[in-house]
Every structure is written in structure tokens, then in C-alpha cells.
Amino acid sequence: MGKSEQATAKDPRLLRVKTRSGRVAYPVVQFDGRAVVAGLGDVLAILDPVADPLTVIAWLTGTQPSLGERRPVDALRAGDVEAVVALARRFARSAA
């Protein structure tokens, strides 16, 4: 990503998970090349308060009927940020 480890650790647009050894990992699904998938930060701002990182990964990579059976991460990559944000809000309300 061209950032220092400290800058990466503070980036609110990134999803972080702790491995069994306690190290922090950044799931590759959230990247489009070396960039963060557009709109992911908006989705994480909605889901982080109500879901743990593994649940968020599962949500991002599970197909959704309201997105035409696409995965939210694929819909973000296609530019459907508003639809994914709306779906994330519904998920957050149901998880709260």
C-alpha cells in the first residue's frame, strides 16, 4: 500500500483480524490491487461497532439476495457503494 506499518495500523478503512499467534492480519479480500476497495471504509464504520472482524469478513464475502446474489465486496468493486452501505445499515440494525 505504500504506507508505513504505523500508518496502516491506524487506517480506519482497513479490516484487521488477530491471528491465533496474536499478530494482526489484513484480509486480502479488502484490497483491489494495492488500494483499499472503494467504499469499504464506509461499510466498516457501520459494521465495526456491532460485529467482530470475522463476522464482517463473512458478511463481505457472503452472497446477498438484495445485491443480485453478489457478495458485498464485489458490489463495492462494481461501484455499488450506496447499495452496500444500505445493506450494511440493515445488517447493523439487526445485529444491535
OpenMM code with the backbone's topology and positions (N, CA, C; nanometers):
from openmm import Vec3, app, unit

residues = "MET GLY LYS SER GLU GLN ALA THR ALA LYS ASP PRO ARG LEU LEU ARG VAL LYS THR ARG SER GLY ARG VAL ALA TYR PRO VAL VAL GLN PHE ASP GLY ARG ALA VAL VAL ALA GLY LEU GLY ASP VAL LEU ALA ILE LEU ASP PRO VAL ALA ASP PRO LEU THR VAL ILE ALA TRP LEU THR GLY THR GLN PRO SER LEU GLY GLU ARG ARG PRO VAL ASP ALA LEU ARG ALA GLY ASP VAL GLU ALA VAL VAL ALA LEU ALA ARG ARG PHE ALA ARG SER ALA ALA".split()
positions = [
    Vec3(0.0818, -0.1201, 0.0000),
    Vec3(0.0000, 0.0000, 0.0000),
    Vec3(0.0852, 0.1251, 0.0000),
    Vec3(0.2116, 0.1100, 0.0206),
    Vec3(0.2986, 0.2252, 0.0196),
    Vec3(0.2917, 0.3082, 0.1456),
    Vec3(0.2478, 0.2470, 0.2574),
    Vec3(0.2370, 0.3173, 0.3849),
    Vec3(0.3259, 0.2491, 0.4871),
    Vec3(0.3603, 0.3223, 0.5891),
    Vec3(0.4344, 0.2610, 0.6989),
    Vec3(0.3422, 0.1668, 0.7755),
    Vec3(0.4006, 0.0786, 0.8530),
    Vec3(0.3209, -0.0137, 0.9334),
    Vec3(0.2324, 0.0620, 1.0319),
    Vec3(0.2841, 0.1707, 1.0882),
    Vec3(0.2052, 0.2520, 1.1820),
    Vec3(0.0864, 0.3179, 1.1125),
    Vec3(0.1098, 0.3725, 0.9942),
    Vec3(0.0014, 0.4374, 0.9202),
    Vec3(-0.1037, 0.3351, 0.8799),
    Vec3(-0.0612, 0.2174, 0.8397),
    Vec3(-0.1546, 0.1118, 0.8038),
    Vec3(-0.2384, 0.0720, 0.9245),
    Vec3(-0.1749, 0.0586, 1.0392),
    Vec3(-0.2450, 0.0179, 1.1617),
    Vec3(-0.3507, 0.1198, 1.2039),
    Vec3(-0.3341, 0.2442, 1.1669),
    Vec3(-0.4282, 0.3498, 1.2060),
    Vec3(-0.5344, 0.3790, 1.0999),
    Vec3(-0.5248, 0.3153, 0.9847),
    Vec3(-0.6166, 0.3434, 0.8745),
    Vec3(-0.7550, 0.2872, 0.9069),
    Vec3(-0.8564, 0.3721, 0.9261),
    Vec3(-0.9897, 0.3243, 0.9630),
    Vec3(-1.0627, 0.2525, 0.8494),
    Vec3(-1.0081, 0.2592, 0.7290),
    Vec3(-1.0719, 0.1921, 0.6152),
    Vec3(-1.0356, 0.0450, 0.6067),
    Vec3(-0.9479, -0.0025, 0.6951),
    Vec3(-0.8989, -0.1396, 0.6862),
    Vec3(-0.9578, -0.2292, 0.7934),
    Vec3(-0.9882, -0.3497, 0.7523),
    Vec3(-1.0357, -0.4526, 0.8428),
    Vec3(-0.9147, -0.5305, 0.8930),
    Vec3(-0.9049, -0.5431, 1.0238),
    Vec3(-0.7940, -0.6139, 1.0864),
    Vec3(-0.8468, -0.7345, 1.1625),
    Vec3(-0.7746, -0.8447, 1.1555),
    Vec3(-0.8080, -0.9611, 1.2365),
    Vec3(-0.6823, -1.0067, 1.3083),
    Vec3(-0.7009, -1.0606, 1.4272),
    Vec3(-0.5871, -1.1155, 1.5010),
    Vec3(-0.5772, -1.2644, 1.4709),
    Vec3(-0.4561, -1.3078, 1.4417),
    Vec3(-0.4328, -1.4489, 1.4172),
    Vec3(-0.4219, -1.5215, 1.5510),
    Vec3(-0.4159, -1.6527, 1.5451),
    Vec3(-0.4013, -1.7310, 1.6690),
    Vec3(-0.2763, -1.6929, 1.7462),
    Vec3(-0.1745, -1.6520, 1.6747),
    Vec3(-0.0495, -1.6133, 1.7411),
    Vec3(-0.0537, -1.4708, 1.7953),
    Vec3(-0.1654, -1.4009, 1.7709),
    Vec3(-0.1796, -1.2655, 1.8217),
    Vec3(-0.1347, -1.1569, 1.7254),
    Vec3(-0.0847, -1.1957, 1.6105),
    Vec3(-0.0428, -1.0968, 1.5110),
    Vec3(-0.1648, -1.0400, 1.4405),
    Vec3(-0.1529, -0.9201, 1.3908),
    Vec3(-0.2607, -0.8559, 1.3155),
    Vec3(-0.2436, -0.8891, 1.1680),
    Vec3(-0.3549, -0.9279, 1.1053),
    Vec3(-0.3550, -0.9587, 0.9625),
    Vec3(-0.4615, -0.8733, 0.8943),
    Vec3(-0.4385, -0.8455, 0.7683),
    Vec3(-0.5296, -0.7665, 0.6870),
    Vec3(-0.5814, -0.8553, 0.5742),
    Vec3(-0.7060, -0.9026, 0.5817),
    Vec3(-0.7581, -0.9930, 0.4789),
    Vec3(-0.7471, -0.9329, 0.3389),
    Vec3(-0.6988, -1.0134, 0.2470),
    Vec3(-0.6721, -0.9677, 0.1111),
    Vec3(-0.7994, -0.9284, 0.0372),
    Vec3(-0.9134, -0.9805, 0.0779),
    Vec3(-1.0387, -0.9518, 0.0093),
    Vec3(-1.0726, -0.8027, 0.0086),
    Vec3(-1.0175, -0.7274, 0.1007),
    Vec3(-1.0494, -0.5853, 0.1106),
    Vec3(-0.9657, -0.4967, 0.0181),
    Vec3(-0.8781, -0.5594, -0.0571),
    Vec3(-0.7905, -0.4824, -0.1450),
    Vec3(-0.8261, -0.5042, -0.2911),
    Vec3(-0.8056, -0.3995, -0.3674),
    Vec3(-0.8179, -0.4023, -0.5120),
    Vec3(-0.6792, -0.3637, -0.5626),
    Vec3(-0.5971, -0.4630, -0.5871),
    Vec3(-0.4561, -0.4351, -0.6147),
    Vec3(-0.3904, -0.3907, -0.4858),
    Vec3(-0.3287, -0.2744, -0.4876),
    Vec3(-0.2656, -0.2207, -0.3666),
    Vec3(-0.3539, -0.1175, -0.2964),
    Vec3(-0.4729, -0.0967, -0.3486),
    Vec3(-0.5645, 0.0014, -0.2906),
    Vec3(-0.6767, -0.0688, -0.2140),
    Vec3(-0.7326, 0.0036, -0.1191),
    Vec3(-0.8481, -0.0468, -0.0454),
    Vec3(-0.9700, -0.0368, -0.1365),
    Vec3(-1.0545, -0.1383, -0.1341),
    Vec3(-1.1767, -0.1375, -0.2150),
    Vec3(-1.2568, -0.0115, -0.1814),
    Vec3(-1.2965, 0.0615, -0.2822),
    Vec3(-1.3719, 0.1856, -0.2640),
    Vec3(-1.5007, 0.1580, -0.1860),
    Vec3(-1.5271, 0.2406, -0.0871),
    Vec3(-1.6475, 0.2283, -0.0069),
    Vec3(-1.6334, 0.1391, 0.1150),
    Vec3(-1.5239, 0.0644, 0.1238),
    Vec3(-1.5072, -0.0268, 0.2361),
    Vec3(-1.5023, 0.0484, 0.3689),
    Vec3(-1.4386, 0.1617, 0.3721),
    Vec3(-1.4321, 0.2398, 0.4957),
    Vec3(-1.5696, 0.2795, 0.5456),
    Vec3(-1.6598, 0.3140, 0.4541),
    Vec3(-1.7966, 0.3493, 0.4917),
    Vec3(-1.8680, 0.2293, 0.5541),
    Vec3(-1.8483, 0.1129, 0.4937),
    Vec3(-1.9109, -0.0094, 0.5439),
    Vec3(-1.8543, -0.0452, 0.6806),
    Vec3(-1.7230, -0.0365, 0.6961),
    Vec3(-1.6612, -0.0701, 0.8247),
    Vec3(-1.7057, 0.0246, 0.9349),
    Vec3(-1.7241, 0.1502, 0.9026),
    Vec3(-1.7714, 0.2460, 1.0036),
    Vec3(-1.9087, 0.2056, 1.0565),
    Vec3(-1.9880, 0.1418, 0.9740),
    Vec3(-2.1218, 0.0967, 1.0144),
    Vec3(-2.1144, -0.0355, 1.0903),
    Vec3(-2.0327, -0.1288, 1.0415),
    Vec3(-2.0321, -0.2635, 1.0980),
    Vec3(-1.9397, -0.2833, 1.2170),
    Vec3(-1.8299, -0.2108, 1.2236),
    Vec3(-1.7345, -0.2300, 1.3343),
    Vec3(-1.7972, -0.2212, 1.4727),
    Vec3(-1.8883, -0.1272, 1.4979),
    Vec3(-1.9456, -0.1190, 1.6324),
    Vec3(-2.0355, -0.2362, 1.6707),
    Vec3(-2.0836, -0.3134, 1.5728),
    Vec3(-2.1816, -0.4178, 1.6041),
    Vec3(-2.1351, -0.5592, 1.5710),
    Vec3(-2.0232, -0.5742, 1.5019),
    Vec3(-1.9796, -0.7071, 1.4595),
    Vec3(-1.8285, -0.7218, 1.4739),
    Vec3(-1.7856, -0.8418, 1.5115),
    Vec3(-1.6419, -0.8667, 1.5214),
    Vec3(-1.5838, -0.8823, 1.3807),
    Vec3(-1.4526, -0.8701, 1.3658),
    Vec3(-1.3913, -0.8732, 1.2326),
    Vec3(-1.4227, -0.9991, 1.1516),
    Vec3(-1.4292, -1.1151, 1.2148),
    Vec3(-1.4583, -1.2370, 1.1390),
    Vec3(-1.6012, -1.2368, 1.0857),
    Vec3(-1.6928, -1.1808, 1.1616),
    Vec3(-1.8305, -1.1675, 1.1141),
    Vec3(-1.8363, -1.0711, 0.9967),
    Vec3(-1.7611, -0.9636, 1.0044),
    Vec3(-1.7576, -0.8663, 0.8946),
    Vec3(-1.7013, -0.9308, 0.7680),
    Vec3(-1.5957, -1.0102, 0.7814),
    Vec3(-1.5395, -1.0784, 0.6643),
    Vec3(-1.6434, -1.1721, 0.6038),
    Vec3(-1.7105, -1.2487, 0.6898),
    Vec3(-1.8132, -1.3406, 0.6406),
    Vec3(-1.9242, -1.2648, 0.5691),
    Vec3(-1.9640, -1.1510, 0.6240),
    Vec3(-2.0692, -1.0700, 0.5623),
    Vec3(-2.0224, -1.0155, 0.4271),
    Vec3(-1.9007, -0.9650, 0.4218),
    Vec3(-1.8481, -0.9089, 0.2973),
    Vec3(-1.8345, -1.0121, 0.1868),
    Vec3(-1.8119, -1.1377, 0.2234),
    Vec3(-1.7839, -1.2408, 0.1241),
    Vec3(-1.8998, -1.3380, 0.1025),
    Vec3(-2.0103, -1.3157, 0.1725),
    Vec3(-2.1288, -1.3999, 0.1524),
    Vec3(-2.2210, -1.3370, 0.0496),
    Vec3(-2.2840, -1.4200, -0.0318),
    Vec3(-2.3746, -1.3650, -0.1335),
    Vec3(-2.4993, -1.3073, -0.0668),
    Vec3(-2.5525, -1.2036, -0.1274),
    Vec3(-2.6680, -1.1322, -0.0735),
    Vec3(-2.7769, -1.1223, -0.1794),
    Vec3(-2.8974, -1.1730, -0.1498),
    Vec3(-3.0068, -1.1640, -0.2472),
    Vec3(-3.0355, -1.0210, -0.2926),
    Vec3(-3.0283, -0.9260, -0.2000),
    Vec3(-3.0602, -0.7873, -0.2362),
    Vec3(-2.9541, -0.7237, -0.3264),
    Vec3(-2.8416, -0.7916, -0.3432),
    Vec3(-2.7370, -0.7435, -0.4345),
    Vec3(-2.7294, -0.8321, -0.5588),
    Vec3(-2.8394, -0.9008, -0.5883),
    Vec3(-2.8408, -0.9889, -0.7046),
    Vec3(-2.7512, -1.1100, -0.6864),
    Vec3(-2.7467, -1.1606, -0.5633),
    Vec3(-2.6636, -1.2760, -0.5259),
    Vec3(-2.5138, -1.2474, -0.5357),
    Vec3(-2.4784, -1.1203, -0.5439),
    Vec3(-2.3358, -1.0840, -0.5406),
    Vec3(-2.2899, -1.0743, -0.3962),
    Vec3(-2.1601, -1.0822, -0.3786),
    Vec3(-2.1003, -1.0575, -0.2476),
    Vec3(-2.0882, -0.9056, -0.2296),
    Vec3(-2.1078, -0.8548, -0.1083),
    Vec3(-2.0931, -0.7106, -0.0876),
    Vec3(-1.9591, -0.6560, -0.1362),
    Vec3(-1.8518, -0.7288, -0.1152),
    Vec3(-1.7209, -0.6797, -0.1592),
    Vec3(-1.7161, -0.6679, -0.3118),
    Vec3(-1.7827, -0.7591, -0.3831),
    Vec3(-1.7859, -0.7499, -0.5293),
    Vec3(-1.8742, -0.6343, -0.5750),
    Vec3(-1.9825, -0.6109, -0.5031),
    Vec3(-2.0691, -0.4978, -0.5355),
    Vec3(-1.9937, -0.3658, -0.5135),
    Vec3(-1.9134, -0.3592, -0.4089),
    Vec3(-1.8315, -0.2391, -0.3875),
    Vec3(-1.7356, -0.2200, -0.5040),
    Vec3(-1.6708, -0.3279, -0.5435),
    Vec3(-1.5764, -0.3189, -0.6566),
    Vec3(-1.6465, -0.2728, -0.7850),
    Vec3(-1.7739, -0.3067, -0.7988),
    Vec3(-1.8509, -0.2667, -0.9174),
    Vec3(-1.9034, -0.1243, -0.9065),
    Vec3(-1.8783, -0.0587, -0.7918),
    Vec3(-1.9212, 0.0793, -0.7754),
    Vec3(-2.0565, 0.0966, -0.7097),
    Vec3(-2.1157, -0.0108, -0.6600),
    Vec3(-2.2475, -0.0037, -0.5971),
    Vec3(-2.2367, 0.0262, -0.4477),
    Vec3(-2.1633, 0.1299, -0.4153),
    Vec3(-2.1353, 0.1641, -0.2762),
    Vec3(-2.2635, 0.1933, -0.1992),
    Vec3(-2.3540, 0.2716, -0.2564),
    Vec3(-2.4772, 0.3080, -0.1851),
    Vec3(-2.5599, 0.1862, -0.1483),
    Vec3(-2.5700, 0.0900, -0.2392),
    Vec3(-2.6475, -0.0315, -0.2121),
    Vec3(-2.5845, -0.1130, -0.0998),
    Vec3(-2.4526, -0.1210, -0.0989),
    Vec3(-2.3832, -0.1980, 0.0050),
    Vec3(-2.3917, -0.1259, 0.1387),
    Vec3(-2.3787, 0.0038, 0.1392),
    Vec3(-2.3916, 0.0810, 0.2625),
    Vec3(-2.5320, 0.0639, 0.3209),
    Vec3(-2.6334, 0.0692, 0.2363),
    Vec3(-2.7712, 0.0493, 0.2837),
    Vec3(-2.7881, -0.0901, 0.3428),
    Vec3(-2.7320, -0.1896, 0.2788),
    Vec3(-2.7394, -0.3265, 0.3288),
    Vec3(-2.6635, -0.3402, 0.4609),
    Vec3(-2.5498, -0.2755, 0.4710),
    Vec3(-2.4721, -0.2779, 0.5965),
    Vec3(-2.5515, -0.2145, 0.7091),
    Vec3(-2.6226, -0.1068, 0.6806),
    Vec3(-2.7051, -0.0428, 0.7840),
    Vec3(-2.8154, -0.1374, 0.8330),
    Vec3(-2.8777, -0.2074, 0.7396),
    Vec3(-2.9816, -0.3046, 0.7786),
    Vec3(-2.9224, -0.4163, 0.8635),
    Vec3(-2.8063, -0.4660, 0.8228),
    Vec3(-2.7393, -0.5709, 0.8988),
    Vec3(-2.7029, -0.5213, 1.0386),
    Vec3(-2.6513, -0.3998, 1.0474),
    Vec3(-2.6115, -0.3433, 1.1768),
    Vec3(-2.7313, -0.3282, 1.2683),
    Vec3(-2.8447, -0.2834, 1.2128),
    Vec3(-2.9665, -0.2710, 1.2949),
    Vec3(-3.0108, -0.4061, 1.3479),
    Vec3(-3.0008, -0.5084, 1.2658),
    Vec3(-3.0445, -0.6414, 1.3100),
    Vec3(-2.9456, -0.7033, 1.4082),
    Vec3(-2.8198, -0.6628, 1.4012),
    Vec3(-2.7179, -0.7184, 1.4904),
    Vec3(-2.7110, -0.6458, 1.6235),
    Vec3(-2.7665, -0.5267, 1.6295),
    Vec3(-2.7571, -0.4458, 1.7518),
    Vec3(-2.8526, -0.4945, 1.8594),
] * unit.nanometer
topology = app.Topology()
chain = topology.addChain("A")
for resn in residues:
    res = topology.addResidue(resn, chain)
    for name in ("N", "CA", "C"):
        topology.addAtom(name, app.Element.getBySymbol(name[0]), res)
